[in-house]
Amino acid sequence: MQLSLALASLAAVVSRLPQVSAHGGVLSYKFGSATYQGFVPYNTPVGQSSIQREWDTYNPITDPTDPSLSCNINGATLAEQLSATVAAGTQVTAYWNAWPHTIGPVMVYMAACPSGCTNADTSTLEFFKIDQAGLISGDLVTGLWGMGELVQNNNSWTSTIPASLAPGEYMIRHELLAIHTSDQPQFYPECAQLILTGSGTSTPSSSYLVTFPGAYSASDPGVTIDIYSNENETNYTIPGPAVWSG
């Protein structure tokens, strides 16, 4: 009986391992030469201190209208929430866990926090896109995607914060959209808080601003695409607004 129970427990644990290893999120950030550890999922938020908002699971969000799409589940402010002080024009690198998916776009957004980011409800923030990469070369099934480039670069993605962006408090949001399955999209969003410095005066116009949820819909061709029914296609439309470069 004890052996049977032990085997059953082991089977239950093993059955969960592929799900965890197949998905993931941002584990740390680098702004210029400064490195910041991210939130540690599957652990209690009590006692954790990070620039990153809380995220509780490696699993994807599969509904583009999910209330948690802004900063993942549950996106809450930590009791010991930090913000990184960063100069406009700085490079930011997000380091993901060992990532198996290579088909889909990489997108990076920012949003101003008019009343400060620590108390901000991220679903009400207006985000603008500062970087993206979709299908870089080849066809939908065998080509090089932004996510494939991320995997090749040690599961990391580097972007540059627009140098002309006005100073203030901002949320930065990294997102992967895995489209390797034909039944549903897989969104992986992560957010971290910044205090931006510099002498910039630019801000994006309303045409660049979106909310999450709200930026995507199930009818967007870049969200609902079945790559295996269009395997010879060499074009892909990245969802969301155009990139604002300053």
GUDO-691137 format. One line per field, with one value per atom (N, C-alpha, C): residue number from 1; residue in three letters; atom name; x, y, z. Coordinates in steps of 0.2 Angstrom, whole numbers, plus 2048, in hexadecimal, padded with zeros to 3 digits. Atoms other than C-alpha are relative to their C-alpha. Example, Ala and Ser with C-alpha at 12.3 -4.5 7.8 and 13.67 -1.06 7.14 Angstrom:
2
i: [1	1	1	2	2	2]
aa: [ALA	ALA	ALA	SER	SER	SER]
at: [N	CA	C	N	CA	C]
X: [804	83E	804	7FC	844	7FC]
Y: [7FA	7EA	806	7FA	7FB	805]
Z: [800	827	800	7FF	824	803]
END
This chain:
246
i: [1	1	1	2	2	2	3	3	3	4	4	4	5	5	5	6	6	6	7	7	7	8	8	8	9	9	9	10	10	10	11	11	11	12	12	12	13	13	13	14	14	14	15	15	15	16	16	16	17	17	17	18	18	18	19	19	19	20	20	20	21	21	21	22	22	22	23	23	23	24	24	24	25	25	25	26	26	26	27	27	27	28	28	28	29	29	29	30	30	30	31	31	31	32	32	32	33	33	33	34	34	34	35	35	35	36	36	36	37	37	37	38	38	38	39	39	39	40	40	40	41	41	41	42	42	42	43	43	43	44	44	44	45	45	45	46	46	46	47	47	47	48	48	48	49	49	49	50	50	50	51	51	51	52	52	52	53	53	53	54	54	54	55	55	55	56	56	56	57	57	57	58	58	58	59	59	59	60	60	60	61	61	61	62	62	62	63	63	63	64	64	64	65	65	65	66	66	66	67	67	67	68	68	68	69	69	69	70	70	70	71	71	71	72	72	72	73	73	73	74	74	74	75	75	75	76	76	76	77	77	77	78	78	78	79	79	79	80	80	80	81	81	81	82	82	82	83	83	83	84	84	84	85	85	85	86	86	86	87	87	87	88	88	88	89	89	89	90	90	90	91	91	91	92	92	92	93	93	93	94	94	94	95	95	95	96	96	96	97	97	97	98	98	98	99	99	99	100	100	100	101	101	101	102	102	102	103	103	103	104	104	104	105	105	105	106	106	106	107	107	107	108	108	108	109	109	109	110	110	110	111	111	111	112	112	112	113	113	113	114	114	114	115	115	115	116	116	116	117	117	117	118	118	118	119	119	119	120	120	120	121	121	121	122	122	122	123	123	123	124	124	124	125	125	125	126	126	126	127	127	127	128	128	128	129	129	129	130	130	130	131	131	131	132	132	132	133	133	133	134	134	134	135	135	135	136	136	136	137	137	137	138	138	138	139	139	139	140	140	140	141	141	141	142	142	142	143	143	143	144	144	144	145	145	145	146	146	146	147	147	147	148	148	148	149	149	149	150	150	150	151	151	151	152	152	152	153	153	153	154	154	154	155	155	155	156	156	156	157	157	157	158	158	158	159	159	159	160	160	160	161	161	161	162	162	162	163	163	163	164	164	164	165	165	165	166	166	166	167	167	167	168	168	168	169	169	169	170	170	170	171	171	171	172	172	172	173	173	173	174	174	174	175	175	175	176	176	176	177	177	177	178	178	178	179	179	179	180	180	180	181	181	181	182	182	182	183	183	183	184	184	184	185	185	185	186	186	186	187	187	187	188	188	188	189	189	189	190	190	190	191	191	191	192	192	192	193	193	193	194	194	194	195	195	195	196	196	196	197	197	197	198	198	198	199	199	199	200	200	200	201	201	201	202	202	202	203	203	203	204	204	204	205	205	205	206	206	206	207	207	207	208	208	208	209	209	209	210	210	210	211	211	211	212	212	212	213	213	213	214	214	214	215	215	215	216	216	216	217	217	217	218	218	218	219	219	219	220	220	220	221	221	221	222	222	222	223	223	223	224	224	224	225	225	225	226	226	226	227	227	227	228	228	228	229	229	229	230	230	230	231	231	231	232	232	232	233	233	233	234	234	234	235	235	235	236	236	236	237	237	237	238	238	238	239	239	239	240	240	240	241	241	241	242	242	242	243	243	243	244	244	244	245	245	245	246	246	246]
aa: [MET	MET	MET	GLN	GLN	GLN	LEU	LEU	LEU	SER	SER	SER	LEU	LEU	LEU	ALA	ALA	ALA	LEU	LEU	LEU	ALA	ALA	ALA	SER	SER	SER	LEU	LEU	LEU	ALA	ALA	ALA	ALA	ALA	ALA	VAL	VAL	VAL	VAL	VAL	VAL	SER	SER	SER	ARG	ARG	ARG	LEU	LEU	LEU	PRO	PRO	PRO	GLN	GLN	GLN	VAL	VAL	VAL	SER	SER	SER	ALA	ALA	ALA	HIS	HIS	HIS	GLY	GLY	GLY	GLY	GLY	GLY	VAL	VAL	VAL	LEU	LEU	LEU	SER	SER	SER	TYR	TYR	TYR	LYS	LYS	LYS	PHE	PHE	PHE	GLY	GLY	GLY	SER	SER	SER	ALA	ALA	ALA	THR	THR	THR	TYR	TYR	TYR	GLN	GLN	GLN	GLY	GLY	GLY	PHE	PHE	PHE	VAL	VAL	VAL	PRO	PRO	PRO	TYR	TYR	TYR	ASN	ASN	ASN	THR	THR	THR	PRO	PRO	PRO	VAL	VAL	VAL	GLY	GLY	GLY	GLN	GLN	GLN	SER	SER	SER	SER	SER	SER	ILE	ILE	ILE	GLN	GLN	GLN	ARG	ARG	ARG	GLU	GLU	GLU	TRP	TRP	TRP	ASP	ASP	ASP	THR	THR	THR	TYR	TYR	TYR	ASN	ASN	ASN	PRO	PRO	PRO	ILE	ILE	ILE	THR	THR	THR	ASP	ASP	ASP	PRO	PRO	PRO	THR	THR	THR	ASP	ASP	ASP	PRO	PRO	PRO	SER	SER	SER	LEU	LEU	LEU	SER	SER	SER	CYS	CYS	CYS	ASN	ASN	ASN	ILE	ILE	ILE	ASN	ASN	ASN	GLY	GLY	GLY	ALA	ALA	ALA	THR	THR	THR	LEU	LEU	LEU	ALA	ALA	ALA	GLU	GLU	GLU	GLN	GLN	GLN	LEU	LEU	LEU	SER	SER	SER	ALA	ALA	ALA	THR	THR	THR	VAL	VAL	VAL	ALA	ALA	ALA	ALA	ALA	ALA	GLY	GLY	GLY	THR	THR	THR	GLN	GLN	GLN	VAL	VAL	VAL	THR	THR	THR	ALA	ALA	ALA	TYR	TYR	TYR	TRP	TRP	TRP	ASN	ASN	ASN	ALA	ALA	ALA	TRP	TRP	TRP	PRO	PRO	PRO	HIS	HIS	HIS	THR	THR	THR	ILE	ILE	ILE	GLY	GLY	GLY	PRO	PRO	PRO	VAL	VAL	VAL	MET	MET	MET	VAL	VAL	VAL	TYR	TYR	TYR	MET	MET	MET	ALA	ALA	ALA	ALA	ALA	ALA	CYS	CYS	CYS	PRO	PRO	PRO	SER	SER	SER	GLY	GLY	GLY	CYS	CYS	CYS	THR	THR	THR	ASN	ASN	ASN	ALA	ALA	ALA	ASP	ASP	ASP	THR	THR	THR	SER	SER	SER	THR	THR	THR	LEU	LEU	LEU	GLU	GLU	GLU	PHE	PHE	PHE	PHE	PHE	PHE	LYS	LYS	LYS	ILE	ILE	ILE	ASP	ASP	ASP	GLN	GLN	GLN	ALA	ALA	ALA	GLY	GLY	GLY	LEU	LEU	LEU	ILE	ILE	ILE	SER	SER	SER	GLY	GLY	GLY	ASP	ASP	ASP	LEU	LEU	LEU	VAL	VAL	VAL	THR	THR	THR	GLY	GLY	GLY	LEU	LEU	LEU	TRP	TRP	TRP	GLY	GLY	GLY	MET	MET	MET	GLY	GLY	GLY	GLU	GLU	GLU	LEU	LEU	LEU	VAL	VAL	VAL	GLN	GLN	GLN	ASN	ASN	ASN	ASN	ASN	ASN	ASN	ASN	ASN	SER	SER	SER	TRP	TRP	TRP	THR	THR	THR	SER	SER	SER	THR	THR	THR	ILE	ILE	ILE	PRO	PRO	PRO	ALA	ALA	ALA	SER	SER	SER	LEU	LEU	LEU	ALA	ALA	ALA	PRO	PRO	PRO	GLY	GLY	GLY	GLU	GLU	GLU	TYR	TYR	TYR	MET	MET	MET	ILE	ILE	ILE	ARG	ARG	ARG	HIS	HIS	HIS	GLU	GLU	GLU	LEU	LEU	LEU	LEU	LEU	LEU	ALA	ALA	ALA	ILE	ILE	ILE	HIS	HIS	HIS	THR	THR	THR	SER	SER	SER	ASP	ASP	ASP	GLN	GLN	GLN	PRO	PRO	PRO	GLN	GLN	GLN	PHE	PHE	PHE	TYR	TYR	TYR	PRO	PRO	PRO	GLU	GLU	GLU	CYS	CYS	CYS	ALA	ALA	ALA	GLN	GLN	GLN	LEU	LEU	LEU	ILE	ILE	ILE	LEU	LEU	LEU	THR	THR	THR	GLY	GLY	GLY	SER	SER	SER	GLY	GLY	GLY	THR	THR	THR	SER	SER	SER	THR	THR	THR	PRO	PRO	PRO	SER	SER	SER	SER	SER	SER	SER	SER	SER	TYR	TYR	TYR	LEU	LEU	LEU	VAL	VAL	VAL	THR	THR	THR	PHE	PHE	PHE	PRO	PRO	PRO	GLY	GLY	GLY	ALA	ALA	ALA	TYR	TYR	TYR	SER	SER	SER	ALA	ALA	ALA	SER	SER	SER	ASP	ASP	ASP	PRO	PRO	PRO	GLY	GLY	GLY	VAL	VAL	VAL	THR	THR	THR	ILE	ILE	ILE	ASP	ASP	ASP	ILE	ILE	ILE	TYR	TYR	TYR	SER	SER	SER	ASN	ASN	ASN	GLU	GLU	GLU	ASN	ASN	ASN	GLU	GLU	GLU	THR	THR	THR	ASN	ASN	ASN	TYR	TYR	TYR	THR	THR	THR	ILE	ILE	ILE	PRO	PRO	PRO	GLY	GLY	GLY	PRO	PRO	PRO	ALA	ALA	ALA	VAL	VAL	VAL	TRP	TRP	TRP	SER	SER	SER	GLY	GLY	GLY]
at: [N	CA	C	N	CA	C	N	CA	C	N	CA	C	N	CA	C	N	CA	C	N	CA	C	N	CA	C	N	CA	C	N	CA	C	N	CA	C	N	CA	C	N	CA	C	N	CA	C	N	CA	C	N	CA	C	N	CA	C	N	CA	C	N	CA	C	N	CA	C	N	CA	C	N	CA	C	N	CA	C	N	CA	C	N	CA	C	N	CA	C	N	CA	C	N	CA	C	N	CA	C	N	CA	C	N	CA	C	N	CA	C	N	CA	C	N	CA	C	N	CA	C	N	CA	C	N	CA	C	N	CA	C	N	CA	C	N	CA	C	N	CA	C	N	CA	C	N	CA	C	N	CA	C	N	CA	C	N	CA	C	N	CA	C	N	CA	C	N	CA	C	N	CA	C	N	CA	C	N	CA	C	N	CA	C	N	CA	C	N	CA	C	N	CA	C	N	CA	C	N	CA	C	N	CA	C	N	CA	C	N	CA	C	N	CA	C	N	CA	C	N	CA	C	N	CA	C	N	CA	C	N	CA	C	N	CA	C	N	CA	C	N	CA	C	N	CA	C	N	CA	C	N	CA	C	N	CA	C	N	CA	C	N	CA	C	N	CA	C	N	CA	C	N	CA	C	N	CA	C	N	CA	C	N	CA	C	N	CA	C	N	CA	C	N	CA	C	N	CA	C	N	CA	C	N	CA	C	N	CA	C	N	CA	C	N	CA	C	N	CA	C	N	CA	C	N	CA	C	N	CA	C	N	CA	C	N	CA	C	N	CA	C	N	CA	C	N	CA	C	N	CA	C	N	CA	C	N	CA	C	N	CA	C	N	CA	C	N	CA	C	N	CA	C	N	CA	C	N	CA	C	N	CA	C	N	CA	C	N	CA	C	N	CA	C	N	CA	C	N	CA	C	N	CA	C	N	CA	C	N	CA	C	N	CA	C	N	CA	C	N	CA	C	N	CA	C	N	CA	C	N	CA	C	N	CA	C	N	CA	C	N	CA	C	N	CA	C	N	CA	C	N	CA	C	N	CA	C	N	CA	C	N	CA	C	N	CA	C	N	CA	C	N	CA	C	N	CA	C	N	CA	C	N	CA	C	N	CA	C	N	CA	C	N	CA	C	N	CA	C	N	CA	C	N	CA	C	N	CA	C	N	CA	C	N	CA	C	N	CA	C	N	CA	C	N	CA	C	N	CA	C	N	CA	C	N	CA	C	N	CA	C	N	CA	C	N	CA	C	N	CA	C	N	CA	C	N	CA	C	N	CA	C	N	CA	C	N	CA	C	N	CA	C	N	CA	C	N	CA	C	N	CA	C	N	CA	C	N	CA	C	N	CA	C	N	CA	C	N	CA	C	N	CA	C	N	CA	C	N	CA	C	N	CA	C	N	CA	C	N	CA	C	N	CA	C	N	CA	C	N	CA	C	N	CA	C	N	CA	C	N	CA	C	N	CA	C	N	CA	C	N	CA	C	N	CA	C	N	CA	C	N	CA	C	N	CA	C	N	CA	C	N	CA	C	N	CA	C	N	CA	C	N	CA	C	N	CA	C	N	CA	C	N	CA	C	N	CA	C	N	CA	C	N	CA	C	N	CA	C	N	CA	C	N	CA	C	N	CA	C	N	CA	C	N	CA	C	N	CA	C	N	CA	C	N	CA	C	N	CA	C	N	CA	C	N	CA	C	N	CA	C	N	CA	C	N	CA	C	N	CA	C	N	CA	C	N	CA	C	N	CA	C	N	CA	C	N	CA	C	N	CA	C	N	CA	C	N	CA	C	N	CA	C	N	CA	C	N	CA	C	N	CA	C	N	CA	C	N	CA	C	N	CA	C	N	CA	C	N	CA	C	N	CA	C	N	CA	C	N	CA	C	N	CA	C	N	CA	C	N	CA	C	N	CA	C	N	CA	C	N	CA	C	N	CA	C	N	CA	C]
X: [804	800	804	7FC	80E	803	7FD	817	7FB	805	807	7FF	801	804	806	7FA	816	801	800	815	7FB	805	805	802	7FD	80D	805	7FA	81C	7FD	803	811	7FC	803	807	805	7FB	817	803	7FD	81E	7FB	805	80E	800	800	810	806	7FA	822	800	800	81F	7FD	803	813	804	7FC	81F	806	7FA	82E	7FE	802	824	7FE	802	81F	805	7FB	827	7FF	801	82A	807	7FA	837	803	7FD	843	804	7FC	84E	801	7FF	852	807	7FA	861	7FF	800	861	807	7F9	872	804	7FB	87E	7FC	803	871	7FB	804	869	7FB	805	858	7FD	803	851	7F8	807	83F	7FC	804	831	801	7FF	832	7F9	807	822	800	801	81B	802	7FF	821	7FC	804	818	803	7FE	819	803	7FE	81C	808	7F9	82E	804	7FD	831	801	7FF	839	802	7FE	83A	7FD	803	837	7FB	805	82C	7FA	806	81A	7FF	801	814	7FD	803	811	800	801	80B	801	800	80C	804	7FC	817	7FB	804	807	7FE	802	801	7F9	806	7F2	7FD	802	7E8	7FA	805	7DA	802	7FE	7DE	7FC	804	7D0	801	7FF	7D6	802	7FF	7D6	807	7F9	7E8	805	7FC	7EF	805	7FC	7F7	807	7FA	804	801	800	801	7FC	804	7F8	805	806	7F6	802	7FD	801	7FF	801	7FF	807	7FB	80A	803	7FD	817	7FF	7FF	817	806	7FA	829	802	7FF	827	806	7FB	836	7FF	800	839	807	7F9	849	800	7FF	850	804	7FD	855	800	800	85A	7FD	802	851	806	7FA	85B	804	7FC	861	7FD	802	861	7FD	803	856	7FF	800	858	7FC	804	84B	802	7FD	851	7FA	805	844	803	7FE	845	801	7FE	84B	7F9	806	83E	800	800	839	7FC	804	82D	804	7FC	835	7FB	805	825	7FC	805	81D	804	7FD	821	802	7FE	82A	7FE	803	822	802	7FE	828	7FC	804	81D	802	7FF	81E	7F9	806	810	802	7FF	811	7FB	805	80A	7FF	801	803	800	800	800	805	7FB	80F	7FE	801	811	7FE	801	811	7F8	807	7FE	7FC	804	7F9	7FD	804	7EC	802	7FC	7F6	7FA	805	7E5	7FE	802	7E2	805	7FB	7F3	800	800	7F5	808	7F9	804	801	7FE	80E	806	7FB	81A	806	7FA	82C	805	7FB	833	7FB	804	82C	804	7FD	832	7FB	804	827	803	7FD	82B	806	7FA	83D	802	7FF	840	7FD	802	83A	7F8	807	828	7FE	803	81C	802	7FE	821	807	7F8	834	804	7FC	839	802	7FD	842	7FB	805	836	804	7FD	83A	801	7FF	837	806	7FA	844	806	7FA	850	802	7FF	84D	803	7FD	851	807	7F9	861	804	7FC	866	800	800	866	7FA	806	854	7FF	800	856	7FE	802	84F	802	7FE	857	7FD	803	84E	803	7FE	852	7FA	805	847	801	7FF	844	803	7FC	850	7FD	804	844	7FA	806	837	800	800	832	801	7FF	837	7FA	806	82B	800	801	825	7FD	802	822	800	800	81D	803	7FD	827	7FD	804	81E	803	7FE	826	7FB	805	81B	802	800	81D	7F9	806	80F	802	7FE	812	7FA	805	808	802	7FE	80F	7FB	806	7FE	7FB	805	7F0	7F9	807	7E2	7FF	801	7E6	807	7FA	7F3	802	7FE	7FE	804	7FD	802	804	7FC	810	803	7FE	811	803	7FD	81C	801	7FF	81D	805	7FC	82A	800	801	82A	807	7FB	836	7FF	800	83A	805	7FC	841	802	7FD	84D	802	7FD	854	7FC	802	850	7FB	804	844	7F9	806	833	7FB	805	82A	7FC	805	81B	7FC	804	811	7F9	807	801	7FB	805	7F1	7FF	801	7F2	805	7FC	800	7FE	801	7F8	7FA	805	7EE	800	801	7E8	800	800	7E9	7FC	802	7DD	7FD	802	7D7	804	7FC	7E6	7FF	800	7E3	7F9	807	7D3	801	7FF	7D0	800	800	7CD	806	7FA	7DE	804	7FD	7E7	807	7FA	7F7	7FF	802	7EE	7FD	804	7E3	803	7FD	7EF	801	7FE	7F1	806	7FA	803	800	7FF	801	7FB	804	7F3	803	7FD	7FE	807	7F9	80F	805	7FB	816	7FF	801	810	806	7FA	81E	7FF	802	815	7FC	804	80E	7FF	802	805	801	800	80B	7FA	806	7FC	802	7FE	7FB	802	7FE	800	807	7F9	80F	805	7FB	81F	801	7FE	822	808	7F8	835	802	7FE	834	800]
Y: [7FA	800	806	7FA	80C	801	800	808	803	7FE	80B	808	7F9	81C	804	7FD	821	801	7FF	81D	804	7FB	826	807	7FA	835	803	7FF	834	802	7FF	833	806	7FA	842	806	7FB	84C	800	801	846	803	7FE	84A	808	7F9	85C	803	7FD	85E	803	7FD	860	806	7FA	86D	806	7FA	878	801	7FF	874	803	7FE	878	808	7F9	88A	804	7FC	898	807	7F9	8AA	803	7FC	8B8	7FF	802	8B3	806	7FA	8C3	805	7FB	8D3	803	7FC	8DD	807	7F9	8F0	803	7FD	8F6	7FA	805	8ED	7FE	802	8EB	7FB	806	8DA	800	800	8D8	7F9	807	8C7	801	800	8C4	7FD	804	8BD	7F9	807	8AB	7FC	803	8A2	7F9	806	893	801	7FF	89B	806	7FB	8A6	807	7F9	8B9	803	7FD	8BC	800	800	8C2	801	7FF	8C3	808	7F9	8D4	800	801	8D7	807	7FB	8E4	7FD	804	8D7	800	801	8D6	7F8	807	8C5	7FC	805	8B7	7F9	806	8A6	7FA	807	899	801	800	894	7FF	801	890	806	7FA	89B	802	7FE	8A6	7FF	802	8A0	804	7FC	8AC	808	7F9	8BE	805	7FC	8C5	7FF	802	8BE	806	7FA	8CB	800	800	8C5	801	7FF	8C9	805	7FA	8D9	7FE	801	8D2	7F9	807	8BF	7FF	802	8B6	800	7FB	8BF	807	7F9	8CE	805	7FB	8D5	803	7FC	8E2	7FC	803	8DA	804	7FC	8DF	804	7FD	8E3	801	7FF	8E9	805	7FB	8F2	802	7FE	8FC	802	7FF	8FD	807	7FA	90E	800	801	90F	806	7FA	91C	7FE	801	91E	7FF	802	916	7FA	806	908	7FA	807	8F6	7FC	804	8EA	7F9	807	8D7	7FC	805	8CB	7F9	807	8BA	7FB	805	8AC	7F9	807	89A	7FC	804	88C	7FF	7FF	88F	7FB	804	881	802	7FE	88A	805	7FB	893	803	7FE	897	806	7FB	8A8	807	7F9	8BB	801	7FD	8C4	807	7F9	8D5	803	7FC	8E2	806	7FA	8EF	804	7FC	8FE	804	7FC	908	805	7FB	918	7FF	801	917	807	7F9	929	801	800	925	7FC	805	91A	7F9	807	908	7FB	804	900	7FF	800	904	7FF	800	902	7F9	806	8F6	7FF	800	8F0	7FF	800	8EC	806	7FA	8FE	804	7FC	904	800	800	909	7FF	802	900	802	7FF	904	7FB	805	8F8	803	7FE	8FB	7FB	805	8EB	7FA	806	8DC	7FC	804	8CE	7FA	805	8C2	7FA	804	8B7	803	7FC	8BC	7FE	803	8B0	7FA	807	8A1	800	801	89A	7FF	800	898	7FA	806	887	7FF	802	885	807	7F9	898	802	7FD	8A2	805	7FB	8AB	804	7FC	8B8	7FB	805	8AA	7FB	804	89F	804	7FC	8AD	801	800	8AF	7FA	806	89D	7FF	800	89E	805	7FB	8AD	7FE	802	8A3	802	7FE	8A6	807	7F9	8B9	804	7FB	8C8	807	7F9	8D9	805	7FA	8E9	806	7FA	8FB	805	7FB	908	806	7FA	916	806	7FB	924	806	7FA	932	800	801	92B	804	7FC	937	7FC	803	933	7FF	802	92B	7F9	807	91B	7FC	804	90D	7F9	807	8FB	7FE	803	8F1	7F9	807	8E1	7FC	805	8D3	7FB	805	8C7	7FB	805	8B7	7FD	803	8B0	7FA	806	89E	7FE	802	898	7FA	806	887	7FB	804	87F	803	7FD	880	801	800	880	807	7FA	890	803	7FC	89E	7FF	800	89E	806	7F9	8AF	7FF	800	8B1	807	7F9	8C3	800	7FF	8C9	808	7F9	8DB	801	7FD	8E5	807	7F9	8F6	804	7FC	904	807	7F9	916	802	7FE	91E	807	7F9	92C	802	7FD	937	807	7FA	947	800	801	940	804	7FC	949	7FC	804	93C	7FB	805	932	7FD	802	927	803	7FE	92D	7FA	805	924	7FA	805	91A	7FA	805	910	7FD	802	90D	7FB	805	8FD	7FE	802	8F5	7F8	808	8E2	7FE	802	8DB	806	7FA	8E5	800	7FF	8E5	7FA	805	8D4	7FD	804	8CA	7FA	807	8B8	800	800	8BE	803	7FD	8C6	7FA	805	8BC	7FD	803	8BB	7FD	804	8B4	7F9	806	8A7	7FB	803	8A1	7F9	807	88E	800	800	88E	7FA	806	87C	7FF	800	880	805	7FB	88E	7FF	801	886	803	7FD	88E	807	7F9	89F	803	7FD	8AB	807	7FA	8BA	7FF	801	8BC	807	7FA	8CB	800	7FF	8CF	803	7FD	8D3	806	7FB	8E3	806	7FA	8F5	800	7FF	8FB	802	7FE	8FE	807	7F9	90F	800	800	913	807	7F9	925	805]
Z: [800	800	800	7FF	805	7F9	807	7F4	7FB	805	7EA	801	7FF	7F3	7FE	802	7F0	7F8	807	7DE	7FD	802	7DC	801	7FF	7E4	7FB	804	7D9	7F9	807	7C9	800	7FF	7CF	7FF	801	7D0	7F9	806	7C0	7FB	805	7B7	7FF	800	7BC	7FD	802	7B7	7F8	807	7A4	7FF	800	7A7	802	7FD	7B1	7FC	804	7A6	7F9	807	796	800	800	79C	804	7FB	7A6	800	7FF	7A9	801	7FF	7AC	807	7FA	7BA	803	7FE	7BA	7FB	805	7B2	801	800	7AD	7FD	802	7AB	800	801	7A4	804	7FC	7B1	806	7FA	7BF	7FF	801	7C1	806	7FB	7CB	7FF	800	7D0	7FF	801	7CB	806	7FB	7D6	7FF	800	7DA	800	800	7D4	804	7FC	7DE	807	7F9	7EE	803	7FD	7FA	7FF	801	7F6	807	7F9	809	800	7FF	80B	7F9	807	7F8	7FF	802	7F2	7F9	807	7E0	7FC	804	7D2	7FC	804	7CA	804	7FD	7CD	801	7FE	7D5	7FA	805	7C8	803	7FC	7CF	7FC	804	7C1	7FA	807	7B2	7FB	805	7A9	7FC	804	79B	801	801	799	7F9	806	78B	7FD	802	78A	7FF	801	782	804	7FC	78D	807	7F9	79D	804	7FC	7AB	803	7FE	7B0	7FB	806	79F	801	7FF	7A5	802	7FD	7B0	803	7FE	7B2	807	7FA	7C1	806	800	7CC	7FF	802	7C8	806	7FA	7DA	802	7FD	7E2	806	7FB	7EE	806	7FA	800	801	800	7FE	7F8	807	7EC	7FF	802	7E4	7F9	807	7D4	7FE	802	7CA	7FD	802	7C7	7F9	807	7B4	7FC	804	7A8	7F9	806	798	7FB	804	78A	802	7FE	794	7FD	802	78E	806	7FA	798	7FD	802	797	805	7FC	79D	7FF	801	7A1	802	7FF	7A0	802	7FF	7A6	7FA	806	79B	7FC	804	78D	7FA	805	781	7FA	806	775	7FC	805	766	7FB	805	75C	803	7FD	760	801	7FF	762	807	7FA	770	800	800	775	807	7FA	782	800	7FF	789	806	7FA	795	801	7FE	79E	805	7FA	7A8	805	7FA	7B9	803	7FE	7BC	808	7F9	7CF	804	7FD	7D2	7FE	803	7CC	806	7FA	7DE	801	7FE	7E0	7FA	806	7CE	7FE	803	7C7	7F9	807	7B8	7FA	805	7AF	7FD	802	7AE	7FC	803	7A8	7F8	807	796	7FD	802	78E	7F9	807	77F	7FF	802	776	7FE	802	775	7FC	804	76D	7FE	802	764	7FA	805	759	7FE	802	74F	7FC	804	741	7FC	802	73D	7F9	807	72E	7FF	802	725	801	7FF	727	807	7FA	735	805	7FC	73A	801	7FF	737	800	800	737	807	7FA	744	803	7FD	750	806	7FA	75E	806	7FA	76B	7FE	802	761	802	7FF	762	808	7F8	775	802	7FE	777	7FF	802	76D	804	7FC	778	807	7F9	788	804	7FD	78B	803	7FE	78C	7FA	805	783	802	7FE	782	7FC	803	77E	802	7FE	77F	802	7FE	789	7FC	804	77D	804	7FD	781	801	7FF	77F	804	7FB	78B	806	7FB	798	807	7FA	7AA	804	7FC	7B7	802	7FE	7BE	7FA	805	7B1	802	800	7B0	7F9	806	7A4	7FF	800	79D	7FA	806	793	7FF	802	78A	7FB	805	780	7FE	803	775	7FD	803	772	7FB	805	762	7FD	803	760	800	800	764	7FB	804	758	803	7FD	765	804	7FC	770	800	7FF	772	807	7F9	781	802	7FE	789	806	7FA	795	802	7FE	79C	807	7FA	7AA	801	7FF	7B2	805	7FB	7BB	801	7FF	7C2	800	801	7BD	802	7FF	7C2	7FB	806	7B2	801	800	7B2	7F9	807	7A4	7FF	802	79B	7FA	806	78E	802	7FF	78B	7FC	805	77F	804	7FE	783	7FA	806	777	7FF	801	76F	801	7FF	772	7FB	805	762	802	7FE	76A	807	7F9	77B	800	7FF	780	807	7F9	790	7FF	800	795	806	806	793	7FB	804	784	7F9	806	778	7FB	804	771	800	800	76B	7FD	802	767	7F8	807	755	7FC	803	752	7FD	804	745	803	7FC	74F	806	7F9	75E	7FE	801	756	7FB	806	748	801	800	745	7FB	804	73E	7FC	804	738	7FA	805	72D	7FB	805	725	800	7FE	727	7FA	805	716	800	800	71B	803	7FE	71E	803	7FC	726	806	7FA	737	803	7FD	73F	808	7F9	751	803	7FD	75C	804	7FC	765	7FC	804	760	7FD	803	756	806	7FB	75F	800	7FF	766	802	7FF	765	803	7FD	76C	7FB]
END
